[in-house]
C-alpha cells in the first residue's frame, strides 16, 4: 500500500483511508489500520519520539496535557494485534508531506515522566514499536507436537520480557506460536475452501499458509481469531481476488465459530 521512504501528502493518505487529519494518531473507522505520525516539532507539545539502536522506535502516546491514559488512539496502538490492525508509521514533514517509515508492531510500552504542553511533569506513555520485517516472515510451518489447547494458550500469551531484546524475542516466538496453532486448528483442511491441503511437506505435514484476515499484509503477531490456515490458492485470492472481501468475510465467520468453541 505504501513504500518505505516514499513521500505522501497527508491529505491524500486520509482521502484514501479516512481517519482524523490532525494529531499523531489517526484511527480510520472503515480500515483495519492505525496511522501514526511522528514529527520533530512534537517536543513542543510534550512528545519525545526517538529510535533505540535503529531497532525499536519509541512513539509517544496521545495527550498534550496531564497524564496519558489508554483511551482512543492509545488503546488502538496497545490492542492492535488483538484487533487485527496494522500500525503504519509516517514522519510528518513540512508542507503537509509525510515520509512513510514502515509497518510497525507494538511489542510493549513504558512510562516516562515528561513535561506536557504547559511544562508540567506528567506520566507519558511511550510505545515500543518494532519494524514488522524484523520479526520474521509468515513462512509455512509444521504443526508442533503440543496438543491444540496448549498451542492456543501459547498463541494467546501476552508478550513479556525484562528488556527490549527479550520482548522482541517473545514477540517473535508468539508469532510462530500463532502460526503453529492455526495450522493445527485447521487439521490439514483449508479454512477457506474446505479442501485438503494441496500437498505434504518434506516432513509429512499438510501444506497450508497463515493468512491474517483483517490486516493488509501478513507477518508479525496477531490474535488467533484473525488468522486462518489456507491453501496457497485461497491465500492469494484473499489478498488479490476480485472477491477478496467476500473471501475474508467467510473466513472471519469460520474462524470465529471455531474460536467460540474453545471459549465456551
RODO-2510 file (C-alpha; in nm, 4 decimals, decimal comma):
residues 264
     n   res          X          Y          Z
     1     x     0,0000     0,0000     0,0000
     2     x     0,2809     0,2408     0,0941
     3     x     0,6519     0,2230     0,0137
     4     x     0,9058     0,2901     0,2916
     5     x     1,0946     0,6133     0,2276
     6     x     0,8330     0,7408    -0,0177
     7     x     0,6696     1,0809     0,0350
     8     x     0,2913     1,1192     0,0511
     9     x     0,0558     1,4103     0,1033
    10     x    -0,1138     1,3596     0,4372
    11     x    -0,4435     1,4767     0,2911
    12     x    -0,4129     1,2058     0,0246
    13     x    -0,3474     0,9399     0,2904
    14     x    -0,6703     1,0299     0,4684
    15     x    -0,8622     1,0593     0,1438
    16     x    -0,7600     0,7012     0,0748
    17     x    -0,8090     0,5516     0,4227
    18     x    -1,0085     0,8044     0,6236
    19     x    -0,9325     0,8933     0,9826
    20     x    -0,8599     1,2142     1,1719
    21     x    -0,6484     1,4517     0,9659
    22     x    -0,4768     1,6108     1,2642
    23     x    -0,2830     1,4744     1,5587
    24     x    -0,0280     1,2000     1,5945
    25     x    -0,2670     0,9027     1,5978
    26     x    -0,5399     0,8578     1,3394
    27     x    -0,7851     0,5668     1,3556
    28     x    -0,9841     0,5308     1,0313
    29     x    -1,3236     0,3814     1,1058
    30     x    -1,3527     0,1736     0,7904
    31     x    -0,9981     0,0387     0,7583
    32     x    -0,8066    -0,2122     0,9769
    33     x    -0,5211     0,0317     1,0397
    34     x    -0,3966     0,2912     1,2851
    35     x    -0,1970     0,5738     1,1283
    36     x     0,0877     0,7114     1,3395
    37     x     0,2537     1,0456     1,2644
    38     x     0,5788     1,1499     1,4287
    39     x     0,7238     1,4999     1,3982
    40     x     1,0433     1,6746     1,5075
    41     x     0,8280     1,9593     1,6380
    42     x     0,6443     1,7264     1,8758
    43     x     0,8702     1,8127     2,1713
    44     x     0,6947     2,1500     2,1995
    45     x     0,3692     1,9637     2,2740
    46     x     0,5064     1,7099     2,5218
    47     x     0,6098     1,4293     2,2837
    48     x     0,9501     1,2593     2,2840
    49     x     0,9655     1,0144     1,9914
    50     x     1,3026     0,8528     1,9165
    51     x     1,4803     0,5450     1,7822
    52     x     1,6679     0,2990     2,0026
    53     x     1,9539     0,1236     1,8208
    54     x     1,7592     0,1530     1,4944
    55     x     1,5520    -0,1481     1,6044
    56     x     1,2773    -0,0020     1,8187
    57     x     1,1007     0,3314     1,7811
    58     x     0,9607     0,4945     2,0928
    59     x     0,6340     0,6608     1,9958
    60     x     0,4731     0,8925     2,2496
    61     x     0,1034     0,8331     2,3066
    62     x    -0,1687     1,0933     2,2577
    63     x    -0,2437     1,3621     2,5139
    64     x    -0,0874     1,7071     2,5349
    65     x    -0,1891     1,7929     2,8942
    66     x    -0,1895     1,5745     3,2068
    67     x    -0,1213     1,2037     3,2481
    68     x    -0,1768     0,9897     2,9387
    69     x    -0,4373     0,7139     2,9526
    70     x    -0,5140     0,4092     2,7420
    71     x    -0,8131     0,5526     2,5579
    72     x    -0,8928     0,6132     2,1903
    73     x    -0,5692     0,6210     1,9882
    74     x    -0,3530     0,4943     2,2738
    75     x    -0,5797     0,1936     2,3205
    76     x    -0,5749     0,1336     1,9433
    77     x    -0,1947     0,1027     1,9449
    78     x    -0,1840    -0,1167     2,2555
    79     x    -0,4528    -0,3526     2,1234
    80     x    -0,3702    -0,3505     1,7512
    81     x    -0,2651    -0,7175     1,7351
    82     x    -0,5728    -0,8319     1,9281
    83     x    -0,7945    -0,6229     1,6986
    84     x    -0,6194    -0,7308     1,3780
    85     x    -0,4982    -0,3827     1,2816
    86     x    -0,1824    -0,2671     1,1058
    87     x     0,0284     0,0137     1,2523
    88     x     0,1568     0,2433     0,9762
    89     x     0,4222     0,4941     1,0843
    90     x     0,4800     0,8217     0,8973
    91     x     0,7218     1,1067     0,9617
    92     x     0,5492     1,4440     0,9267
    93     x     0,7495     1,6818     0,7066
    94     x     0,6888     2,0449     0,6109
    95     x     0,4027     2,1454     0,3828
    96     x     0,1673     1,8609     0,4705
    97     x     0,4012     1,5956     0,3295
    98     x     0,4792     1,2706     0,5135
    99     x     0,7527     1,0126     0,4656
   100     x     0,6385     0,6540     0,5166
   101     x     0,8680     0,4884     0,7701
   102     x     0,7115     0,1441     0,7566
   103     x     0,4688    -0,1006     0,9091
   104     x     0,5297    -0,1407     1,2797
   105     x     0,4343    -0,3807     1,5575
   106     x     0,3846    -0,2788     1,9199
   107     x     0,5992    -0,5022     2,1407
   108     x     0,5131    -0,3214     2,4638
   109     x     0,5167     0,0179     2,6283
   110     x     0,6889     0,2097     2,9062
   111     x     0,6041     0,5102     3,1193
   112     x     0,8237     0,8178     3,1467
   113     x     0,7914     1,1414     3,3430
   114     x     0,7890     1,4093     3,0747
   115     x     0,6710     1,7720     3,0593
   116     x     0,3360     1,8277     2,8913
   117     x     0,2445     2,1167     2,6629
   118     x     0,2205     2,3523     2,9629
   119     x     0,5531     2,2437     3,1097
   120     x     0,4032     2,0358     3,3911
   121     x     0,5615     1,6963     3,4512
   122     x     0,3199     1,4119     3,3829
   123     x     0,3161     1,0362     3,3181
   124     x     0,3615     0,9780     2,9445
   125     x     0,3104     0,6519     2,7563
   126     x     0,5879     0,5572     2,5157
   127     x     0,5022     0,2679     2,2858
   128     x     0,7857     0,0400     2,1787
   129     x     0,7415    -0,0204     1,8065
   130     x     0,9455    -0,2679     1,6034
   131     x     0,9583    -0,2913     1,2257
   132     x     0,7364    -0,5735     1,1028
   133     x     1,0134    -0,7232     0,8894
   134     x     1,2426    -0,7510     1,1927
   135     x     1,0072    -1,0082     1,3454
   136     x     1,0391    -1,2561     1,0599
   137     x     0,8011    -1,3513     0,7814
   138     x     0,4975    -1,5781     0,7933
   139     x     0,6568    -1,8821     0,6358
   140     x     0,4572    -2,2031     0,6138
   141     x     0,5393    -2,4156     0,9162
   142     x     0,4767    -2,7602     1,0548
   143     x     0,2432    -2,8439     1,3360
   144     x     0,4009    -2,8595     1,6796
   145     x     0,3840    -3,1673     1,8999
   146     x     0,1785    -2,9990     2,1766
   147     x    -0,1979    -3,0525     2,1851
   148     x    -0,4371    -2,7937     2,0427
   149     x    -0,5338    -2,6432     2,3792
   150     x    -0,1687    -2,5881     2,4728
   151     x    -0,0912    -2,4365     2,1325
   152     x    -0,3838    -2,1971     2,1746
   153     x    -0,2618    -2,0965     2,5207
   154     x     0,0794    -2,0125     2,3768
   155     x    -0,0728    -1,8202     2,0864
   156     x    -0,2745    -1,6025     2,3251
   157     x     0,0069    -1,5429     2,5745
   158     x     0,0992    -1,1774     2,6253
   159     x     0,4488    -1,0695     2,5142
   160     x     0,6802    -1,0484     2,8123
   161     x     1,0429    -0,9730     2,8925
   162     x     1,2522    -0,7567     3,1155
   163     x     1,4219    -0,5621     2,8371
   164     x     1,3693    -0,4758     2,4710
   165     x     1,5759    -0,7668     2,3424
   166     x     1,3747    -1,0125     2,5486
   167     x     1,0431    -0,8601     2,4406
   168     x     1,1437    -0,8721     2,0751
   169     x     1,2263    -1,2398     2,1128
   170     x     0,8997    -1,3237     2,2882
   171     x     0,7008    -1,1420     2,0177
   172     x     0,8847    -1,3445     1,7510
   173     x     0,8052    -1,6627     1,9401
   174     x     0,4388    -1,5680     1,9785
   175     x     0,4155    -1,5038     1,6045
   176     x     0,5423    -1,8582     1,5441
   177     x     0,3054    -1,9962     1,8083
   178     x     0,0054    -1,8361     1,6357
   179     x     0,1105    -1,9952     1,3051
   180     x     0,1528    -2,3363     1,4646
   181     x    -0,1811    -2,3136     1,6396
   182     x    -0,3879    -2,2161     1,3345
   183     x    -0,2241    -2,4905     1,1283
   184     x    -0,3157    -2,7436     1,3962
   185     x    -0,6664    -2,5970     1,4252
   186     x    -0,7213    -2,6478     1,0518
   187     x    -0,6323    -3,0167     1,0737
   188     x    -0,4897    -3,0210     0,7210
   189     x    -0,8010    -2,8674     0,5613
   190     x    -0,8071    -2,5165     0,4111
   191     x    -1,0331    -2,2965     0,6224
   192     x    -1,1418    -2,1023     0,3120
   193     x    -1,2340    -2,3648     0,0528
   194     x    -1,2720    -2,6595     0,2942
   195     x    -1,0470    -2,8780     0,0773
   196     x    -0,7462    -3,0824     0,1908
   197     x    -0,4055    -2,9167     0,1682
   198     x    -0,2725    -2,9481    -0,1901
   199     x     0,0372    -3,1494    -0,0873
   200     x     0,2503    -3,2543     0,2054
   201     x     0,5812    -3,1022     0,3099
   202     x     0,9062    -3,2983     0,3316
   203     x     0,8207    -3,3518     0,6986
   204     x     0,4935    -3,5173     0,6022
   205     x     0,2753    -3,2267     0,7149
   206     x    -0,0132    -3,0783     0,5090
   207     x     0,0989    -2,7569     0,3384
   208     x    -0,1133    -2,4601     0,4443
   209     x    -0,0261    -2,0932     0,4977
   210     x    -0,1205    -1,8475     0,7723
   211     x    -0,3394    -1,5612     0,6467
   212     x    -0,4174    -1,2505     0,8536
   213     x    -0,7850    -1,1936     0,7805
   214     x    -0,8319    -0,8244     0,8654
   215     x    -0,4879    -0,6853     0,8109
   216     x    -0,3478    -0,5545     0,4844
   217     x    -0,0417    -0,7773     0,4997
   218     x     0,0779    -1,0990     0,6613
   219     x     0,3522    -1,1366     0,9184
   220     x     0,4172    -1,0491     1,2786
   221     x     0,1986    -1,1164     1,5820
   222     x    -0,1781    -1,1332     1,5757
   223     x    -0,4682    -1,2850     1,7636
   224     x    -0,5756    -1,6371     1,6515
   225     x    -0,9301    -1,5137     1,5857
   226     x    -0,7917    -1,3050     1,2967
   227     x    -0,5613    -1,5694     1,1446
   228     x    -0,6687    -1,8550     0,9183
   229     x    -0,4856    -2,1534     0,7723
   230     x    -0,5439    -2,1560     0,3970
   231     x    -0,4126    -2,3223     0,0829
   232     x    -0,1824    -2,1153    -0,1408
   233     x    -0,4581    -2,0527    -0,3962
   234     x    -0,7070    -1,9224    -0,1400
   235     x    -0,4304    -1,7188     0,0220
   236     x    -0,3669    -1,5251    -0,2995
   237     x    -0,7395    -1,4967    -0,3612
   238     x    -0,7920    -1,3477    -0,0144
   239     x    -0,5331    -1,0791    -0,0905
   240     x    -0,5778    -1,0091    -0,4609
   241     x    -0,9032    -1,1634    -0,5825
   242     x    -1,1927    -0,9542    -0,7068
   243     x    -1,3956    -1,1243    -0,4318
   244     x    -1,1306    -1,0776    -0,1607
   245     x    -1,3777    -0,9003     0,0692
   246     x    -1,6225    -1,1894     0,0478
   247     x    -1,3474    -1,4492     0,0971
   248     x    -1,2189    -1,2758     0,4083
   249     x    -1,5720    -1,2305     0,5372
   250     x    -1,6351    -1,6030     0,5093
   251     x    -1,3013    -1,6801     0,6725
   252     x    -1,3848    -1,4500     0,9610
   253     x    -1,7091    -1,6392     1,0279
   254     x    -1,5381    -1,9794     1,0051
   255     x    -1,2569    -1,8826     1,2405
   256     x    -1,4932    -1,7044     1,4807
   257     x    -1,7075    -2,0179     1,5064
   258     x    -1,4038    -2,2359     1,5766
   259     x    -1,2675    -1,9985     1,8388
   260     x    -1,6075    -1,9691     2,0041
   261     x    -1,5965    -2,3438     2,0597
   262     x    -1,2788    -2,3064     2,2654
   263     x    -1,4145    -2,0115     2,4621
   264     x    -1,7452    -2,1766     2,5511
***
